[in-house]
Amino acid sequence: MSSMGVFLLGMVGALAPEIVRVYEIRSDPSRFQWSWFYVAASLAFAGLGGVLALILPATTYWGALYIGVSTPVLVNSMVRKGRERSRTPLRSWPPATARYSLVDSFVYAL
């Protein structure tokens, strides 16, 4: 297996849930707002999926793709655990009336 192939499949896997999410909201464009931050964060997230596929022992191309697909779960778990340790837990996440920062809206969408 080539390292480049593992990296690219990890990237594709990391972007797969986002592609599905954008496809699902195609009928209601008000739920999605394009921004340069969104594009940059998605590319960085794809890169993270590729790096994880290289670091974790992906022995097959399917394994590399699966590591990429599971990247949102790994990141989301780490962010929530960090939030739990840094402040008191919220009753519900996200609060119904809250406005989100760009980072929070990207993480919550995972």
A tleap script that builds the chain and sets N, CA, C and O, in Angstrom:
source leaprc.protein.ff14SB
mol = sequence {
  NMET SER SER MET GLY VAL PHE LEU LEU GLY
  MET VAL GLY ALA LEU ALA PRO GLU ILE VAL
  ARG VAL TYR GLU ILE ARG SER ASP PRO SER
  ARG PHE GLN TRP SER TRP PHE TYR VAL ALA
  ALA SER LEU ALA PHE ALA GLY LEU GLY GLY
  VAL LEU ALA LEU ILE LEU PRO ALA THR THR
  TYR TRP GLY ALA LEU TYR ILE GLY VAL SER
  THR PRO VAL LEU VAL ASN SER MET VAL ARG
  LYS GLY ARG GLU ARG SER ARG THR PRO LEU
  ARG SER TRP PRO PRO ALA THR ALA ARG TYR
  SER LEU VAL ASP SER PHE VAL TYR ALA CLEU
}
set mol.1.N position { 0.837 -1.188 0.000 }
set mol.1.CA position { 0.000 0.000 0.000 }
set mol.1.C position { 0.878 1.247 0.000 }
set mol.1.O position { 1.835 1.340 0.769 }
set mol.2.N position { 0.558 2.171 -0.838 }
set mol.2.CA position { 1.326 3.407 -0.869 }
set mol.2.C position { 0.805 4.372 0.198 }
set mol.2.O position { -0.385 4.391 0.514 }
set mol.3.N position { 1.713 5.162 0.737 }
set mol.3.CA position { 1.333 6.143 1.754 }
set mol.3.C position { 0.389 7.190 1.184 }
set mol.3.O position { -0.530 7.644 1.867 }
set mol.4.N position { 0.616 7.570 -0.066 }
set mol.4.CA position { -0.251 8.570 -0.693 }
set mol.4.C position { -1.674 8.041 -0.839 }
set mol.4.O position { -2.632 8.778 -0.605 }
set mol.5.N position { -1.823 6.777 -1.223 }
set mol.5.CA position { -3.153 6.183 -1.355 }
set mol.5.C position { -3.877 6.119 -0.020 }
set mol.5.O position { -5.073 6.402 0.056 }
set mol.6.N position { -3.154 5.747 1.037 }
set mol.6.CA position { -3.746 5.690 2.374 }
set mol.6.C position { -4.174 7.093 2.809 }
set mol.6.O position { -5.268 7.277 3.342 }
set mol.7.N position { -3.308 8.076 2.580 }
set mol.7.CA position { -3.613 9.458 2.953 }
set mol.7.C position { -4.850 9.967 2.207 }
set mol.7.O position { -5.745 10.544 2.824 }
set mol.8.N position { -4.908 9.761 0.904 }
set mol.8.CA position { -6.044 10.248 0.114 }
set mol.8.C position { -7.346 9.555 0.497 }
set mol.8.O position { -8.393 10.201 0.559 }
set mol.9.N position { -7.296 8.256 0.753 }
set mol.9.CA position { -8.512 7.567 1.178 }
set mol.9.C position { -8.953 8.031 2.562 }
set mol.9.O position { -10.153 8.116 2.822 }
set mol.10.N position { -8.018 8.333 3.451 }
set mol.10.CA position { -8.375 8.904 4.746 }
set mol.10.C position { -9.048 10.251 4.587 }
set mol.10.O position { -9.998 10.567 5.304 }
set mol.11.N position { -8.553 11.053 3.641 }
set mol.11.CA position { -9.164 12.360 3.369 }
set mol.11.C position { -10.587 12.200 2.831 }
set mol.11.O position { -11.511 12.874 3.286 }
set mol.12.N position { -10.749 11.316 1.874 }
set mol.12.CA position { -12.075 11.087 1.293 }
set mol.12.C position { -13.039 10.587 2.372 }
set mol.12.O position { -14.190 11.020 2.434 }
set mol.13.N position { -12.566 9.683 3.210 }
set mol.13.CA position { -13.398 9.171 4.284 }
set mol.13.C position { -13.811 10.262 5.256 }
set mol.13.O position { -14.953 10.285 5.713 }
set mol.14.N position { -12.889 11.171 5.578 }
set mol.14.CA position { -13.201 12.259 6.502 }
set mol.14.C position { -14.228 13.219 5.909 }
set mol.14.O position { -15.030 13.797 6.642 }
set mol.15.N position { -14.209 13.392 4.593 }
set mol.15.CA position { -15.165 14.294 3.947 }
set mol.15.C position { -16.509 13.627 3.650 }
set mol.15.O position { -17.498 14.317 3.405 }
set mol.16.N position { -16.554 12.315 3.668 }
set mol.16.CA position { -17.785 11.601 3.307 }
set mol.16.C position { -18.996 12.013 4.147 }
set mol.16.O position { -20.048 12.282 3.568 }
set mol.17.N position { -18.906 12.077 5.484 }
set mol.17.CA position { -20.082 12.496 6.251 }
set mol.17.C position { -20.522 13.921 5.923 }
set mol.17.O position { -21.717 14.215 5.932 }
set mol.18.N position { -19.577 14.799 5.636 }
set mol.18.CA position { -19.920 16.177 5.293 }
set mol.18.C position { -20.618 16.237 3.933 }
set mol.18.O position { -21.564 17.004 3.754 }
set mol.19.N position { -20.162 15.444 2.992 }
set mol.19.CA position { -20.812 15.388 1.677 }
set mol.19.C position { -22.248 14.899 1.826 }
set mol.19.O position { -23.159 15.435 1.195 }
set mol.20.N position { -22.449 13.889 2.655 }
set mol.20.CA position { -23.803 13.375 2.897 }
set mol.20.C position { -24.672 14.439 3.558 }
set mol.20.O position { -25.838 14.599 3.195 }
set mol.21.N position { -24.116 15.169 4.527 }
set mol.21.CA position { -24.880 16.211 5.217 }
set mol.21.C position { -25.293 17.323 4.261 }
set mol.21.O position { -26.438 17.773 4.296 }
set mol.22.N position { -24.383 17.768 3.412 }
set mol.22.CA position { -24.705 18.820 2.446 }
set mol.22.C position { -25.750 18.314 1.453 }
set mol.22.O position { -26.643 19.065 1.057 }
set mol.23.N position { -25.647 17.061 1.052 }
set mol.23.CA position { -26.632 16.487 0.133 }
set mol.23.C position { -28.020 16.429 0.783 }
set mol.23.O position { -29.026 16.685 0.122 }
set mol.24.N position { -28.073 16.093 2.078 }
set mol.24.CA position { -29.357 15.982 2.761 }
set mol.24.C position { -30.046 17.329 2.921 }
set mol.24.O position { -31.276 17.382 2.911 }
set mol.25.N position { -29.301 18.419 3.067 }
set mol.25.CA position { -29.932 19.719 3.259 }
set mol.25.C position { -30.095 20.498 1.956 }
set mol.25.O position { -30.385 21.695 1.979 }
set mol.26.N position { -29.914 19.834 0.841 }
set mol.26.CA position { -30.017 20.516 -0.450 }
set mol.26.C position { -31.404 21.115 -0.676 }
set mol.26.O position { -31.536 22.108 -1.392 }
set mol.27.N position { -32.439 20.524 -0.074 }
set mol.27.CA position { -33.794 21.027 -0.274 }
set mol.27.C position { -34.105 22.214 0.633 }
set mol.27.O position { -35.110 22.893 0.425 }
set mol.28.N position { -33.264 22.479 1.636 }
set mol.28.CA position { -33.460 23.604 2.547 }
set mol.28.C position { -32.156 24.376 2.688 }
set mol.28.O position { -31.438 24.216 3.674 }
set mol.29.N position { -31.848 25.221 1.692 }
set mol.29.CA position { -30.552 25.916 1.700 }
set mol.29.C position { -30.389 26.889 2.860 }
set mol.29.O position { -29.268 27.319 3.133 }
set mol.30.N position { -31.457 27.249 3.547 }
set mol.30.CA position { -31.317 28.174 4.669 }
set mol.30.C position { -30.588 27.536 5.848 }
set mol.30.O position { -30.108 28.248 6.730 }
set mol.31.N position { -30.498 26.206 5.878 }
set mol.31.CA position { -29.804 25.514 6.963 }
set mol.31.C position { -28.293 25.490 6.768 }
set mol.31.O position { -27.563 25.022 7.642 }
set mol.32.N position { -27.825 25.982 5.647 }
set mol.32.CA position { -26.398 25.916 5.345 }
set mol.32.C position { -25.932 27.247 4.797 }
set mol.32.O position { -26.594 27.844 3.948 }
set mol.33.N position { -24.787 27.714 5.284 }
set mol.33.CA position { -24.238 28.973 4.804 }
set mol.33.C position { -22.778 28.778 4.423 }
set mol.33.O position { -21.959 28.405 5.264 }
set mol.34.N position { -22.451 29.026 3.165 }
set mol.34.CA position { -21.077 28.885 2.695 }
set mol.34.C position { -20.238 30.012 3.252 }
set mol.34.O position { -20.706 31.144 3.374 }
set mol.35.N position { -19.008 29.706 3.586 }
set mol.35.CA position { -18.042 30.712 4.009 }
set mol.35.C position { -16.641 30.159 3.729 }
set mol.35.O position { -16.454 28.958 3.540 }
set mol.36.N position { -15.678 31.061 3.709 }
set mol.36.CA position { -14.303 30.616 3.512 }
set mol.36.C position { -13.821 29.810 4.712 }
set mol.36.O position { -13.007 28.899 4.564 }
set mol.37.N position { -14.325 30.145 5.906 }
set mol.37.CA position { -13.964 29.362 7.084 }
set mol.37.C position { -14.449 27.923 6.935 }
set mol.37.O position { -13.733 26.986 7.287 }
set mol.38.N position { -15.653 27.747 6.418 }
set mol.38.CA position { -16.208 26.405 6.222 }
set mol.38.C position { -15.319 25.593 5.273 }
set mol.38.O position { -15.029 24.426 5.535 }
set mol.39.N position { -14.895 26.208 4.186 }
set mol.39.CA position { -14.034 25.519 3.218 }
set mol.39.C position { -12.687 25.184 3.851 }
set mol.39.O position { -12.195 24.064 3.712 }
set mol.40.N position { -12.088 26.159 4.552 }
set mol.40.CA position { -10.787 25.922 5.179 }
set mol.40.C position { -10.880 24.850 6.268 }
set mol.40.O position { -10.008 23.986 6.368 }
set mol.41.N position { -11.928 24.907 7.077 }
set mol.41.CA position { -12.097 23.912 8.136 }
set mol.41.C position { -12.332 22.525 7.541 }
set mol.41.O position { -11.828 21.535 8.072 }
set mol.42.N position { -13.083 22.441 6.457 }
set mol.42.CA position { -13.324 21.143 5.817 }
set mol.42.C position { -12.036 20.564 5.245 }
set mol.42.O position { -11.792 19.362 5.356 }
set mol.43.N position { -11.208 21.416 4.633 }
set mol.43.CA position { -9.931 20.947 4.092 }
set mol.43.C position { -8.981 20.517 5.213 }
set mol.43.O position { -8.282 19.512 5.086 }
set mol.44.N position { -8.956 21.275 6.303 }
set mol.44.CA position { -8.117 20.887 7.436 }
set mol.44.C position { -8.614 19.569 8.042 }
set mol.44.O position { -7.817 18.720 8.441 }
set mol.45.N position { -9.913 19.415 8.105 }
set mol.45.CA position { -10.492 18.196 8.639 }
set mol.45.C position { -10.165 17.007 7.741 }
set mol.45.O position { -9.878 15.917 8.234 }
set mol.46.N position { -10.208 17.210 6.436 }
set mol.46.CA position { -9.840 16.149 5.504 }
set mol.46.C position { -8.371 15.774 5.682 }
set mol.46.O position { -8.015 14.596 5.654 }
set mol.47.N position { -7.522 16.785 5.864 }
set mol.47.CA position { -6.113 16.513 6.115 }
set mol.47.C position { -5.904 15.719 7.396 }
set mol.47.O position { -5.054 14.831 7.452 }
set mol.48.N position { -6.677 16.039 8.418 }
set mol.48.CA position { -6.598 15.288 9.664 }
set mol.48.C position { -6.993 13.825 9.455 }
set mol.48.O position { -6.369 12.922 10.012 }
set mol.49.N position { -8.026 13.600 8.652 }
set mol.49.CA position { -8.415 12.221 8.332 }
set mol.49.C position { -7.308 11.472 7.616 }
set mol.49.O position { -7.081 10.291 7.878 }
set mol.50.N position { -6.614 12.159 6.708 }
set mol.50.CA position { -5.487 11.532 6.016 }
set mol.50.C position { -4.339 11.219 6.949 }
set mol.50.O position { -3.735 10.151 6.857 }
set mol.51.N position { -4.030 12.148 7.852 }
set mol.51.CA position { -2.946 11.922 8.813 }
set mol.51.C position { -3.298 10.767 9.752 }
set mol.51.O position { -2.449 9.924 10.041 }
set mol.52.N position { -4.541 10.724 10.227 }
set mol.52.CA position { -4.949 9.621 11.102 }
set mol.52.C position { -4.847 8.282 10.380 }
set mol.52.O position { -4.454 7.279 10.976 }
set mol.53.N position { -5.201 8.267 9.103 }
set mol.53.CA position { -5.094 7.024 8.338 }
set mol.53.C position { -3.643 6.569 8.222 }
set mol.53.O position { -3.366 5.370 8.181 }
set mol.54.N position { -2.718 7.526 8.169 }
set mol.54.CA position { -1.297 7.169 8.124 }
set mol.54.C position { -0.775 6.731 9.492 }
set mol.54.O position { 0.002 5.781 9.590 }
set mol.55.N position { -1.201 7.421 10.535 }
set mol.55.CA position { -0.684 7.141 11.877 }
set mol.55.C position { -1.247 5.837 12.434 }
set mol.55.O position { -0.506 5.008 12.962 }
set mol.56.N position { -2.549 5.663 12.313 }
set mol.56.CA position { -3.160 4.427 12.800 }
set mol.56.C position { -2.810 3.308 11.822 }
set mol.56.O position { -2.593 3.573 10.640 }
set mol.57.N position { -2.752 2.109 12.277 }
set mol.57.CA position { -2.282 1.029 11.396 }
set mol.57.C position { -3.329 0.614 10.348 }
set mol.57.O position { -3.985 -0.417 10.499 }
set mol.58.N position { -3.477 1.411 9.301 }
set mol.58.CA position { -4.379 1.057 8.209 }
set mol.58.C position { -3.654 0.034 7.330 }
set mol.58.O position { -2.746 0.381 6.574 }
set mol.59.N position { -4.064 -1.212 7.439 }
set mol.59.CA position { -3.378 -2.272 6.699 }
set mol.59.C position { -3.974 -2.498 5.316 }
set mol.59.O position { -3.355 -3.143 4.470 }
set mol.60.N position { -5.172 -1.971 5.083 }
set mol.60.CA position { -5.806 -2.090 3.769 }
set mol.60.C position { -6.344 -0.726 3.363 }
set mol.60.O position { -6.430 0.191 4.181 }
set mol.61.N position { -6.701 -0.606 2.106 }
set mol.61.CA position { -7.305 0.648 1.648 }
set mol.61.C position { -8.670 0.861 2.295 }
set mol.61.O position { -9.036 1.994 2.608 }
set mol.62.N position { -9.424 -0.218 2.496 }
set mol.62.CA position { -10.708 -0.111 3.190 }
set mol.62.C position { -10.507 0.398 4.605 }
set mol.62.O position { -11.299 1.206 5.091 }
set mol.63.N position { -9.459 -0.062 5.269 }
set mol.63.CA position { -9.146 0.402 6.617 }
set mol.63.C position { -8.834 1.886 6.643 }
set mol.63.O position { -9.260 2.591 7.557 }
set mol.64.N position { -8.097 2.371 5.650 }
set mol.64.CA position { -7.783 3.798 5.557 }
set mol.64.C position { -9.050 4.618 5.367 }
set mol.64.O position { -9.212 5.670 5.984 }
set mol.65.N position { -9.944 4.138 4.515 }
set mol.65.CA position { -11.213 4.832 4.293 }
set mol.65.C position { -12.042 4.854 5.574 }
set mol.65.O position { -12.640 5.875 5.913 }
set mol.66.N position { -12.077 3.736 6.277 }
set mol.66.CA position { -12.850 3.642 7.511 }
set mol.66.C position { -12.283 4.566 8.590 }
set mol.66.O position { -13.050 5.184 9.328 }
set mol.67.N position { -10.983 4.669 8.693 }
set mol.67.CA position { -10.371 5.590 9.661 }
set mol.67.C position { -10.784 7.015 9.328 }
set mol.67.O position { -11.097 7.799 10.224 }
set mol.68.N position { -10.785 7.354 8.047 }
set mol.68.CA position { -11.228 8.691 7.650 }
set mol.68.C position { -12.682 8.943 7.997 }
set mol.68.O position { -13.030 10.025 8.469 }
set mol.69.N position { -13.534 7.952 7.769 }
set mol.69.CA position { -14.957 8.104 8.080 }
set mol.69.C position { -15.165 8.263 9.588 }
set mol.69.O position { -16.064 8.989 10.013 }
set mol.70.N position { -14.354 7.600 10.388 }
set mol.70.CA position { -14.519 7.683 11.842 }
set mol.70.C position { -13.852 8.922 12.439 }
set mol.70.O position { -13.975 9.155 13.641 }
set mol.71.N position { -13.161 9.709 11.646 }
set mol.71.CA position { -12.506 10.922 12.143 }
set mol.71.C position { -13.488 11.882 12.816 }
set mol.71.O position { -13.159 12.402 13.883 }
set mol.72.N position { -14.675 12.151 12.259 }
set mol.72.CA position { -15.601 13.050 12.958 }
set mol.72.C position { -15.977 12.559 14.355 }
set mol.72.O position { -16.128 13.364 15.274 }
set mol.73.N position { -16.127 11.262 14.517 }
set mol.73.CA position { -16.471 10.714 15.831 }
set mol.73.C position { -15.316 10.944 16.804 }
set mol.73.O position { -15.540 11.328 17.952 }
set mol.74.N position { -14.092 10.712 16.355 }
set mol.74.CA position { -12.924 10.916 17.218 }
set mol.74.C position { -12.791 12.380 17.634 }
set mol.74.O position { -12.579 12.677 18.810 }
set mol.75.N position { -12.913 13.277 16.683 }
set mol.75.CA position { -12.767 14.707 16.972 }
set mol.75.C position { -13.892 15.181 17.872 }
set mol.75.O position { -13.650 15.899 18.843 }
set mol.76.N position { -15.121 14.789 17.562 }
set mol.76.CA position { -16.272 15.200 18.349 }
set mol.76.C position { -16.138 14.715 19.793 }
set mol.76.O position { -16.442 15.462 20.723 }
set mol.77.N position { -15.695 13.496 19.989 }
set mol.77.CA position { -15.514 12.961 21.343 }
set mol.77.C position { -14.456 13.748 22.107 }
set mol.77.O position { -14.642 14.057 23.283 }
set mol.78.N position { -13.340 14.075 21.442 }
set mol.78.CA position { -12.288 14.835 22.107 }
set mol.78.C position { -12.760 16.247 22.467 }
set mol.78.O position { -12.452 16.737 23.554 }
set mol.79.N position { -13.496 16.901 21.578 }
set mol.79.CA position { -13.984 18.257 21.844 }
set mol.79.C position { -14.971 18.250 23.000 }
set mol.79.O position { -14.885 19.094 23.891 }
set mol.80.N position { -15.900 17.316 22.995 }
set mol.80.CA position { -16.880 17.257 24.086 }
set mol.80.C position { -16.222 16.943 25.418 }
set mol.80.O position { -16.587 17.522 26.441 }
set mol.81.N position { -15.262 16.040 25.419 }
set mol.81.CA position { -14.561 15.711 26.657 }
set mol.81.C position { -13.800 16.934 27.165 }
set mol.81.O position { -13.784 17.197 28.367 }
set mol.82.N position { -13.182 17.669 26.276 }
set mol.82.CA position { -12.476 18.887 26.674 }
set mol.82.C position { -13.421 19.938 27.223 }
set mol.82.O position { -13.089 20.624 28.190 }
set mol.83.N position { -14.590 20.073 26.625 }
set mol.83.CA position { -15.579 21.027 27.125 }
set mol.83.C position { -16.093 20.619 28.495 }
set mol.83.O position { -16.306 21.472 29.357 }
set mol.84.N position { -16.294 19.324 28.704 }
set mol.84.CA position { -16.769 18.850 30.002 }
set mol.84.C position { -15.759 19.166 31.094 }
set mol.84.O position { -16.141 19.516 32.211 }
set mol.85.N position { -14.509 19.048 30.789 }
set mol.85.CA position { -13.475 19.296 31.789 }
set mol.85.C position { -13.248 20.780 32.029 }
set mol.85.O position { -12.802 21.161 33.111 }
set mol.86.N position { -13.543 21.624 31.049 }
set mol.86.CA position { -13.236 23.043 31.177 }
set mol.86.C position { -14.372 23.874 31.765 }
set mol.86.O position { -14.125 24.971 32.266 }
set mol.87.N position { -15.599 23.385 31.718 }
set mol.87.CA position { -16.707 24.162 32.285 }
set mol.87.C position { -17.834 23.234 32.707 }
set mol.87.O position { -17.806 22.031 32.449 }
set mol.88.N position { -18.806 23.813 33.348 }
set mol.88.CA position { -19.932 23.011 33.808 }
set mol.88.C position { -20.739 22.536 32.618 }
set mol.88.O position { -20.868 23.266 31.635 }
set mol.89.N position { -21.282 21.336 32.680 }
set mol.89.CA position { -22.035 20.810 31.542 }
set mol.89.C position { -23.338 21.579 31.308 }
set mol.89.O position { -23.961 22.079 32.245 }
set mol.90.N position { -23.725 21.657 30.060 }
set mol.90.CA position { -24.976 22.298 29.673 }
set mol.90.C position { -26.117 21.303 29.803 }
set mol.90.O position { -25.903 20.093 29.731 }
set mol.91.N position { -27.327 21.809 29.995 }
set mol.91.CA position { -28.484 20.922 30.089 }
set mol.91.C position { -28.769 20.248 28.756 }
set mol.91.O position { -29.094 19.062 28.704 }
set mol.92.N position { -28.646 20.997 27.706 }
set mol.92.CA position { -28.824 20.410 26.375 }
set mol.92.C position { -27.800 21.044 25.457 }
set mol.92.O position { -27.426 22.205 25.620 }
set mol.93.N position { -27.360 20.271 24.500 }
set mol.93.CA position { -26.394 20.797 23.520 }
set mol.93.C position { -26.920 20.564 22.153 }
set mol.93.O position { -27.187 19.410 21.818 }
set mol.94.N position { -27.088 21.523 21.358 }
set mol.94.CA position { -26.881 22.936 21.615 }
set mol.94.C position { -28.128 23.577 22.197 }
set mol.94.O position { -29.228 23.069 21.974 }
set mol.95.N position { -28.001 24.672 22.934 }
set mol.95.CA position { -29.182 25.382 23.413 }
set mol.95.C position { -29.990 25.888 22.227 }
set mol.95.O position { -29.423 26.300 21.215 }
set mol.96.N position { -31.288 25.857 22.348 }
set mol.96.CA position { -32.164 26.172 21.217 }
set mol.96.C position { -32.002 27.603 20.732 }
set mol.96.O position { -32.185 27.862 19.542 }
set mol.97.N position { -31.666 28.540 21.608 }
set mol.97.CA position { -31.599 29.945 21.212 }
set mol.97.C position { -30.175 30.455 21.047 }
set mol.97.O position { -29.973 31.654 20.855 }
set mol.98.N position { -29.214 29.598 21.116 }
set mol.98.CA position { -27.812 30.039 21.082 }
set mol.98.C position { -27.368 30.385 19.668 }
set mol.98.O position { -27.800 29.779 18.687 }
set mol.99.N position { -26.479 31.394 19.599 }
set mol.99.CA position { -25.789 31.680 18.346 }
set mol.99.C position { -24.401 31.092 18.501 }
set mol.99.O position { -23.776 31.219 19.553 }
set mol.100.N position { -23.926 30.452 17.456 }
set mol.100.CA position { -22.681 29.718 17.542 }
set mol.100.C position { -21.546 30.480 16.893 }
set mol.100.O position { -21.741 31.233 15.939 }
set mol.101.N position { -20.360 30.270 17.426 }
set mol.101.CA position { -19.182 30.774 16.747 }
set mol.101.C position { -18.947 29.883 15.530 }
set mol.101.O position { -19.576 28.833 15.396 }
set mol.102.N position { -18.057 30.293 14.657 }
set mol.102.CA position { -17.777 29.501 13.463 }
set mol.102.C position { -17.255 28.120 13.813 }
set mol.102.O position { -17.628 27.136 13.175 }
set mol.103.N position { -16.391 28.036 14.826 }
set mol.103.CA position { -15.828 26.748 15.225 }
set mol.103.C position { -16.908 25.862 15.836 }
set mol.103.O position { -17.004 24.681 15.503 }
set mol.104.N position { -17.732 26.434 16.742 }
set mol.104.CA position { -18.796 25.647 17.370 }
set mol.104.C position { -19.788 25.122 16.342 }
set mol.104.O position { -20.225 23.976 16.441 }
set mol.105.N position { -20.149 25.935 15.364 }
set mol.105.CA position { -21.111 25.465 14.361 }
set mol.105.C position { -20.516 24.347 13.517 }
set mol.105.O position { -21.237 23.426 13.135 }
set mol.106.N position { -19.226 24.400 13.217 }
set mol.106.CA position { -18.595 23.330 12.445 }
set mol.106.C position { -18.520 22.053 13.274 }
set mol.106.O position { -18.830 20.971 12.775 }
set mol.107.N position { -18.105 22.172 14.555 }
set mol.107.CA position { -17.985 21.001 15.417 }
set mol.107.C position { -19.350 20.386 15.679 }
set mol.107.O position { -19.487 19.163 15.663 }
set mol.108.N position { -20.373 21.224 15.923 }
set mol.108.CA position { -21.704 20.689 16.192 }
set mol.108.C position { -22.259 19.942 14.971 }
set mol.108.O position { -23.002 18.972 15.116 }
set mol.109.N position { -21.895 20.396 13.783 }
set mol.109.CA position { -22.392 19.738 12.569 }
set mol.109.C position { -21.781 18.355 12.371 }
set mol.109.O position { -22.324 17.555 11.609 }
set mol.110.N position { -20.679 18.054 13.029 }
set mol.110.CA position { -20.072 16.743 12.917 }
set mol.110.C position { -21.025 15.739 13.460 }
set mol.110.O position { -20.725 14.546 13.470 }
savepdb mol mol.pdb
quit
